[in-house]
Amino acid sequence: MKEFFKAVGKAVLYFGVYLLVQVIVSMIFSVSISTKMTMEMMATGEELDVMALTEQVTAAVMDQAMLMTFISGIAVLLIYWVIFLIRKKKLTAEVMIRPIPTKGILPIVLLAVTFNVITSVLIGLAPWPQSWMDSYMMNSSVIDNSLAAWLTAVLMAPVLEEVVFRGLMYTRLKKGMPIVAAAILTSLAFGTMHGTIIWAIYTFIFSLVLIWVFEKFHSLTANILLHMAYNLSGMALSLIPEEAGAVVWGLFVASIVLVVVAYRMILKVAAELPVMEEETVGAEEPMETVEEAVTDTTME
């Protein structure tokens, strides 16, 4: 029971830092935008309408969502780095960022792309309540084709979310509970952070896929690569015009076949990896011990 509370406590702490920073960054943007709009209205002598101002501020904040995510991501990673620096540990070692076999790259990318195509099509076919779909479409609209959106979706979000959820939360939780329970709790937290119900459902499933890959490669590098390829393919799919429905259906059919191919390729690569010794991640050993353990288990 002691190990359970210790594991949960660490996971909650790291998740709390991530959540708190996001809230603070959001508040800073909201206050600054609200102040600017209020001053502009006062300068022009326009009557102050609180309801209208609130709607305008909300819309403006939504427009800056990707930039806020990028800024908060940098801040969270910096805080984690300082935390482990104070504890005389390396962040990369504690989240298991390790090399993966070169032949594992193709199946990971293939799994990401095919899974994205399949989930994207199924989301469009599922009989969601209209309110769910409206909320999903509204939140999806913040992901535009700006440079900030691409950098955040393809680079920052994958690194940040893998470090937080799989690198820190999952690895700590599974030390105090069964792996299945740790995977479910981590995925619930990951899904919840994506806001809308539809996003929460498919990101919950995506998290389980990420955890499966993590357990096969024992490296967060594999997760980051998978997450990057998934988001990149999602951004690319959004560029396909609605008139090209036949193209999407062609990709969907091909993806059903190729996702099985990717699955088998990953199993084959994972079977050839050296057997991993018991993990030391999350333990309270001095920095030298952690480094030795990582060196001993690094995949060539």
C-alpha positions as CSV (number, residue, x, y, z in Angstrom):
1,M,0.0,0.0,0.0
2,K,2.9,2.3,0.7
3,E,4.2,1.8,-2.8
4,F,0.8,2.5,-4.2
5,F,0.5,5.9,-2.5
6,K,4.1,6.8,-3.3
7,A,3.5,6.0,-7.0
8,V,0.2,7.9,-7.2
9,G,1.7,10.8,-5.3
10,K,4.6,11.2,-7.8
11,A,2.2,10.9,-10.8
12,V,-0.1,13.5,-9.3
13,L,2.8,15.9,-8.6
14,Y,4.1,15.8,-12.2
15,F,0.6,16.0,-13.7
16,G,-0.1,18.9,-11.3
17,V,2.9,20.9,-12.5
18,Y,1.8,20.4,-16.1
19,L,-1.8,21.4,-15.4
20,L,-0.9,24.4,-13.2
21,V,1.4,25.9,-15.8
22,Q,-1.2,25.5,-18.5
23,V,-3.8,27.3,-16.3
24,I,-1.3,30.1,-15.4
25,V,-0.4,30.7,-19.1
26,S,-4.0,30.7,-20.1
27,M,-4.9,33.2,-17.3
28,I,-2.0,35.5,-18.4
29,F,-3.2,35.5,-22.0
30,S,-6.9,36.0,-20.9
31,V,-6.0,39.0,-18.6
32,S,-3.7,40.7,-21.1
33,I,-6.3,40.3,-24.0
34,S,-9.1,41.5,-21.8
35,T,-7.2,44.5,-20.6
36,K,-6.2,45.4,-24.1
37,M,-9.8,45.2,-25.4
38,T,-11.2,47.1,-22.5
39,M,-8.7,49.9,-23.0
40,E,-9.5,50.1,-26.7
41,M,-13.2,50.3,-25.9
42,M,-12.6,53.1,-23.4
43,A,-10.4,55.0,-25.8
44,T,-13.0,55.0,-28.5
45,G,-15.8,55.8,-26.0
46,E,-17.6,52.6,-26.8
47,E,-20.1,51.4,-24.2
48,L,-18.7,48.5,-22.1
49,D,-20.7,45.4,-22.7
50,V,-19.4,42.7,-20.3
51,M,-21.1,39.8,-22.1
52,A,-19.9,40.9,-25.5
53,L,-16.4,41.5,-24.1
54,T,-16.3,38.1,-22.6
55,E,-17.2,36.5,-25.9
56,Q,-14.6,38.5,-27.7
57,V,-11.9,37.6,-25.1
58,T,-12.8,33.9,-25.3
59,A,-12.6,33.9,-29.1
60,A,-9.3,35.7,-29.0
61,V,-7.9,33.2,-26.4
62,M,-9.0,30.3,-28.6
63,D,-7.2,31.9,-31.5
64,Q,-4.0,31.9,-29.5
65,A,-4.5,28.3,-28.2
66,M,-1.6,26.8,-30.1
67,L,0.8,29.6,-29.1
68,M,-0.2,29.1,-25.4
69,T,0.4,25.4,-25.7
70,F,3.9,26.0,-27.1
71,I,4.8,28.5,-24.4
72,S,3.4,26.4,-21.5
73,G,5.2,23.4,-23.0
74,I,8.6,25.1,-22.8
75,A,7.8,26.2,-19.3
76,V,6.8,22.7,-18.1
77,L,9.8,21.0,-19.6
78,L,12.1,23.6,-18.0
79,I,10.5,23.1,-14.6
80,Y,10.9,19.3,-14.9
81,W,14.5,19.8,-15.8
82,V,15.1,22.0,-12.7
83,I,13.3,19.5,-10.5
84,F,15.5,16.6,-11.6
85,L,18.6,18.8,-11.6
86,I,18.0,19.6,-7.9
87,R,17.5,15.9,-7.2
88,K,20.8,15.2,-9.0
89,K,19.1,13.2,-11.7
90,K,18.8,13.5,-15.5
91,L,15.4,14.2,-17.0
92,T,16.1,12.2,-20.1
93,A,17.1,9.1,-18.0
94,E,14.1,9.4,-15.7
95,V,11.6,9.5,-18.6
96,M,13.5,6.8,-20.5
97,I,14.5,8.7,-23.6
98,R,16.8,6.0,-25.2
99,P,17.9,5.0,-28.7
100,I,15.7,2.6,-30.6
101,P,16.7,0.3,-33.5
102,T,16.7,1.9,-36.9
103,K,14.5,-0.8,-38.3
104,G,11.9,0.1,-35.7
105,I,11.3,3.6,-37.2
106,L,9.3,2.5,-40.3
107,P,6.7,0.3,-38.4
108,I,6.3,3.0,-35.8
109,V,5.6,5.7,-38.4
110,L,3.4,3.3,-40.4
111,L,1.4,2.5,-37.3
112,A,1.0,6.3,-36.5
113,V,-0.3,7.2,-40.0
114,T,-2.6,4.2,-40.4
115,F,-4.1,4.6,-37.0
116,N,-4.7,8.3,-37.7
117,V,-6.5,7.6,-40.9
118,I,-8.6,4.9,-39.4
119,T,-9.7,7.0,-36.4
120,S,-10.3,10.1,-38.5
121,V,-12.7,8.2,-40.8
122,L,-14.4,6.4,-37.9
123,I,-15.0,9.7,-36.1
124,G,-16.8,11.1,-39.1
125,L,-18.9,7.9,-39.4
126,A,-19.9,7.5,-35.7
127,P,-23.4,8.7,-34.7
128,W,-22.2,11.3,-32.2
129,P,-24.7,13.6,-30.5
130,Q,-24.8,16.9,-32.4
131,S,-23.6,18.8,-29.3
132,W,-20.5,16.6,-29.1
133,M,-19.8,17.1,-32.8
134,D,-20.2,20.9,-32.5
135,S,-17.8,21.0,-29.6
136,Y,-15.3,18.8,-31.5
137,M,-15.5,21.0,-34.6
138,M,-15.1,24.2,-32.6
139,N,-12.0,23.0,-30.8
140,S,-10.6,21.5,-33.9
141,S,-10.8,24.9,-35.6
142,V,-8.0,26.3,-33.4
143,I,-5.6,24.0,-35.2
144,D,-5.0,26.1,-38.3
145,N,-2.2,26.1,-40.9
146,S,0.0,28.7,-39.2
147,L,3.6,28.0,-38.4
148,A,2.8,28.1,-34.7
149,A,0.2,25.4,-35.1
150,W,2.5,23.1,-37.1
151,L,5.4,23.6,-34.6
152,T,3.1,22.9,-31.6
153,A,1.2,20.0,-33.1
154,V,4.2,18.2,-34.7
155,L,7.0,19.1,-32.3
156,M,6.1,20.6,-28.9
157,A,2.9,18.6,-28.1
158,P,4.4,15.1,-28.8
159,V,7.5,15.8,-26.7
160,L,5.6,17.5,-23.9
161,E,2.7,15.0,-23.7
162,E,5.0,11.9,-23.9
163,V,7.3,13.3,-21.2
164,V,4.3,14.1,-18.9
165,F,2.0,11.2,-19.5
166,R,4.0,8.2,-20.5
167,G,7.5,9.2,-19.3
168,L,6.5,10.5,-15.8
169,M,3.0,9.5,-14.9
170,Y,2.8,6.0,-16.4
171,T,6.3,4.9,-15.3
172,R,5.5,6.0,-11.7
173,L,2.0,4.6,-11.5
174,K,3.0,1.1,-12.7
175,K,5.5,0.8,-9.8
176,G,2.5,0.9,-7.3
177,M,-0.2,-0.9,-9.2
178,P,-0.8,-3.4,-12.1
179,I,0.3,-2.3,-15.5
180,V,-3.3,-2.4,-16.8
181,A,-4.5,-0.1,-14.1
182,A,-1.6,2.3,-14.6
183,A,-2.3,2.4,-18.4
184,I,-6.0,3.1,-17.8
185,L,-5.4,5.9,-15.3
186,T,-2.7,7.5,-17.5
187,S,-5.0,7.3,-20.6
188,L,-7.9,8.7,-18.7
189,A,-5.8,11.7,-17.6
190,F,-4.5,12.1,-21.2
191,G,-8.0,12.0,-22.7
192,T,-9.5,14.4,-20.1
193,M,-6.9,17.0,-20.9
194,H,-8.0,17.1,-24.6
195,G,-11.3,18.8,-23.6
196,T,-14.1,17.6,-25.8
197,I,-15.8,14.2,-25.3
198,I,-14.9,13.0,-28.8
199,W,-11.3,14.0,-28.4
200,A,-11.2,12.4,-25.0
201,I,-12.4,9.1,-26.3
202,Y,-10.0,8.7,-29.2
203,T,-7.0,10.1,-27.3
204,F,-7.7,7.6,-24.5
205,I,-7.4,4.8,-27.1
206,F,-4.4,6.5,-28.7
207,S,-2.7,6.6,-25.2
208,L,-3.2,2.8,-24.8
209,V,-1.5,2.4,-28.2
210,L,1.4,4.6,-27.1
211,I,1.8,2.7,-23.9
212,W,1.8,-0.6,-25.8
213,V,4.6,0.8,-28.0
214,F,6.4,2.0,-24.9
215,E,6.3,-1.4,-23.3
216,K,7.6,-3.0,-26.5
217,F,10.6,-0.7,-27.0
218,H,11.2,0.4,-23.4
219,S,12.0,3.9,-24.8
220,L,10.1,7.1,-24.8
221,T,11.9,7.9,-28.1
222,A,9.5,5.4,-29.8
223,N,6.5,7.2,-28.3
224,I,7.7,10.6,-29.4
225,L,8.3,9.4,-32.9
226,L,4.8,7.7,-33.0
227,H,3.1,10.8,-31.6
228,M,4.9,13.2,-34.0
229,A,4.0,11.0,-37.0
230,Y,0.4,10.8,-35.8
231,N,0.0,14.5,-35.5
232,L,1.8,15.3,-38.7
233,S,-0.4,12.9,-40.7
234,G,-3.4,14.5,-39.0
235,M,-2.3,17.9,-40.1
236,A,-1.8,16.6,-43.6
237,L,-5.2,14.9,-43.7
238,S,-6.8,18.2,-42.8
239,L,-5.5,19.7,-46.1
240,I,-7.4,17.2,-48.2
241,P,-10.5,18.9,-49.6
242,E,-13.9,17.5,-48.8
243,E,-14.4,16.9,-52.6
244,A,-11.7,14.3,-52.5
245,G,-13.7,11.8,-50.4
246,A,-12.6,8.9,-52.7
247,V,-9.0,9.6,-51.7
248,V,-9.8,9.4,-48.0
249,W,-11.7,6.1,-48.4
250,G,-8.8,4.7,-50.4
251,L,-6.4,5.6,-47.6
252,F,-8.9,4.1,-45.1
253,V,-9.0,0.7,-46.8
254,A,-5.2,0.7,-47.2
255,S,-4.7,1.6,-43.6
256,I,-6.8,-1.3,-42.3
257,V,-4.4,-3.6,-44.0
258,L,-1.2,-1.7,-43.3
259,V,-2.0,-1.2,-39.6
260,V,-1.8,-5.0,-39.2
261,V,1.5,-5.0,-41.1
262,A,2.9,-2.3,-38.8
263,Y,1.7,-4.3,-35.7
264,R,3.5,-7.4,-36.8
265,M,6.6,-5.5,-37.7
266,I,6.8,-3.9,-34.3
267,L,6.3,-7.3,-32.6
268,K,9.2,-8.7,-34.7
269,V,11.5,-5.8,-33.9
270,A,10.6,-5.9,-30.2
271,A,11.3,-9.7,-30.1
272,E,14.9,-9.1,-31.3
273,L,15.6,-6.5,-28.6
274,P,17.6,-7.6,-25.5
275,V,15.6,-8.6,-22.4
276,M,15.2,-5.5,-20.2
277,E,16.2,-5.7,-16.6
278,E,14.0,-4.4,-13.8
279,E,13.5,-0.7,-14.3
280,T,15.1,1.8,-11.9
281,V,13.1,4.8,-13.1
282,G,11.4,6.7,-10.4
283,A,13.5,5.2,-7.6
284,E,15.5,7.3,-5.2
285,E,19.0,6.2,-6.2
286,P,21.8,8.7,-6.6
287,M,22.4,10.0,-10.1
288,E,25.4,7.6,-10.8
289,T,23.2,4.5,-10.2
290,V,20.5,5.7,-12.5
291,E,23.1,6.4,-15.2
292,E,24.6,3.0,-14.9
293,A,21.2,1.3,-15.1
294,V,20.4,3.3,-18.2
295,T,23.7,2.5,-19.8
296,D,23.3,-1.2,-19.1
297,T,19.9,-1.3,-20.7
298,T,20.3,1.1,-23.6
299,M,19.2,-0.4,-26.9
300,E,21.7,-0.6,-29.6
